[in-house]
Amino acid sequence: MLVCFNSFGLMSSTTSAFFLWLAIIEEVWSLDALVFILPGSHSLPGAECARFSNFFCLSHLWSPSRRTERPQLWTDTMRLQILAYPMHLQYNWFSYNSGQNTCCYDQIGSYMRHGQPNGYSPDLYVSRLSDFRSDGKGLEFVKVRYNSRLCLNVIYELSFGNTRAEGDFMVRGGEDHADFIFPPNPSGYYQIFQYDNLRRDITFDWFKFHIVCPEKPWICMVYGPGYSMY
């Protein structure tokens, strides 16, 4: 397919419409998960995230396997940058290696590691990454570091998606018999979670209400939950 660019380096409207059509079609078969980093000194990614947010950072979209045989195009990285730049601040999808800017070195790297090899077009990758609807998204894994002063496992990374069977999730790191807690944030809210109830209690609605929406209230207005979770 011939891809055309105008004088500003942007793809033609016809090509953009074609990419959007592909993304809508591909959405039907997508099995993937949103991966989040929580800010703090408990991990290197957390320390990087803390440079930009006190609440959360969107890391990447994870998929368990290649979903289609879509070829990798030389235009993919340019298209990803065009899509990422206007929305990355809205979703706290930051680049930690772009100098004084917050886009788009790491966003392109995220796509090239987790999207392009699995057959995701740039449009589909960004569409799925920015889909904060709760439908079908359950807790899939948490990464934790044990805090001996608190006697708790502090969560520093977690994902929500539809790639695992109901009740199936992973915990990486921490102490086996310790409870779980999120890092502190300016909202002042905290809650302690038991291992057996992690997936039941940490829903995507809960995460949005307590972690995402205190900083990005528009996300709850658009994607829910539209009610108090206290």
N, C-alpha and C positions, 0 to 999 in steps of 0.2 A: 504494500500500500504506500502511495506517495504521501509524505507528510510535509505540509507547507508551513512556513513561518512568515509572519509579517515583519515590518521594519523594527518592531520592538522585541522580536524573538519569541512572540507568542504564536501558538498554533491557530490555524484558521478555525472559524466557528463550525464548519462542517466536520473537521477532524475532531474537535472537542465534543461535538454531539455524538460522534461515533464512539469515542472513548466512554462517554456517559452511558450510552446504550449498552456497551459491553459490561460495564460495571453493574448495571441493573440486572442483566441476564445472569452474570456470575454470582450475584448475591444469593441466589437460590441454593447453591451447593456449598456455600462457605461454612467451614467448621474452623473456628478460631477463637482467640481469647485476647482481651485487653490486659496488658501488663503495666502495673503502676509501681513507681518508686516513692517511698516516703522519706521526707527530709530528716536529716540528723547526722550525728557523728558515728552512728552505729555501723555504717558501711561506707565504702568509697562512693558508690552511686548516690547514697543518701546525702553525703557531704556535697556532692556536685549539685544535686537537686536543691539543697538548702540555699544555694546562691541565688535562686530565682523564686522559690516559693516556700512558705512555711506550712503548707498543707499537703501537696502531692505533686508529682510529675508523671505525665503519661510517657511511658518508655517505648513500647512497640506493640505490634500485633503479632501474636504467635499462632502458628498453625502446625499441626502434628506431622503433616506430610504434604507432598506435592499434590495439588488439587486438579490441575489441568496440564496440558502439554503446550500451553501458550509459550511462544518463543520469547527470548529476551531481546528487546529492541534497543538500539543505540539512543533512541529518544527517551527512554524510560526515566533516566535521572533528571533530564531537563523538565519533563512533564511532572515528575514528583516535586521538584522545587517550585514550579509554578503553582501547584496545588497546596503545598505545605506553607508557603510564606504567608498568605493572607489568613490562615486559620491557626497557626501553631501557638500563638499567644492565648487564643481563646480556650485552648484545651491543655495548656501547660505542657506542650510537646516541645521541649527545648533542645537546643544543641549546646553541648558543653565545650565544644572544640571549634567554635566559629569566631574566635577572638572576642571582640566586644559585641558581636551580634548574637542573636538567639536562633538563627536559622542560616544555612540549612544543611550544614555538613553532617551532623549526626542523624538528621531526618533521612537524608539520602542513604547513609550507611545502614540505618534501620531497615529501609526498604530493600536494599541490596542483600542483606543477611536473611531477613525473615519473610519478605514478600516476593521479590522477583524469582528466587530459586523455587518457590512453591507455586509458580504460575499466576501470581497476582499481578494484574495491571496496576500502574500507579493510581488510577482512578478507583479501582476496587479497594486497594490497600488503604487509601485515605478515607474512602467511604466507610469501610468497616472499622477503621481506627477511631473515627469520629462518631460512631454510632453508640450513644450512651443509653439506648433503650435497655430496660431490664429483662425483656422477654428472652427466656432461654439462657440467660447468663447466671451461672453459679460459680461459687468459689472453687478454683481449680488447684492452686498451690499457694503456699506462703513460704517466704524465706524469713528466718528469724535469727536473732543473736541473743544468747542468754545474758541477762543482766544480774550479776550476783548480788548487787546492792538491793535490787527490787525483788529478787528471787522470781523473776518473770522472763518469759521469752518475748522480746521486743520485735514486732513485725517491721521489716524494712522493705519488703517487696511482696506483691501478691498479684494474682490474676483472676479475672472473671471471664467465663466463656462457656462454650457448649461442646467442648471436645472430649469430655469425660462422662462416664456413666453417673447416674444419680448416686450420691454418697461417696463417690470416688474422688479423693483429692490427696495432695502430697504436702508434707511439711519438711522443709530442708533446714537443718541446723538446730541449735537450741538444745535444751534439756528435755528428756522424755516426759518427766512428771510435772513440769512447770506449767502454769497457766500462761495466757497470752495477753498482750496489751499493745495498743498502737502508740507510737511516739507522741509526746505532748505537742499540741499546737495552740495557736492563740485563742481558739474557741473555749479552751479550758475544760472541754468535755472529755471524760475518759470512761472506759468500761473494761472489765477484766473478763476474758473468755476462757472457757474450759475446752480442752482438746476435743472431747466427745461432741461438743456442740458448735464447733467452729463453723462448719458449713451451714448449719441451721441458722446461727445467729449473725454471721457476717454475710449478709446478702448484698447484692449490688445496690439495692435500694438503701440499705443501711449505710453502705460506704459512701454513696452519693450524698445522702442527707448530712452525715457527720463529718466527712472528710473533704469531699469535692465542693459541695454547694456553699459552705461558709465563705469560700473564696470566689467561687463561680456560681452565684445564685441563679443565673440564667439557665444553667444546665438542668436544675430541678424544675424550673418553669417549663422547659421544653420537653424534657425526657422523664420527668417524675423523679421521686415520688411527690405527689401533690398534696401530701398530708403530713402531720407531725408524727415522728417516730419515737417520741419520748414515752 
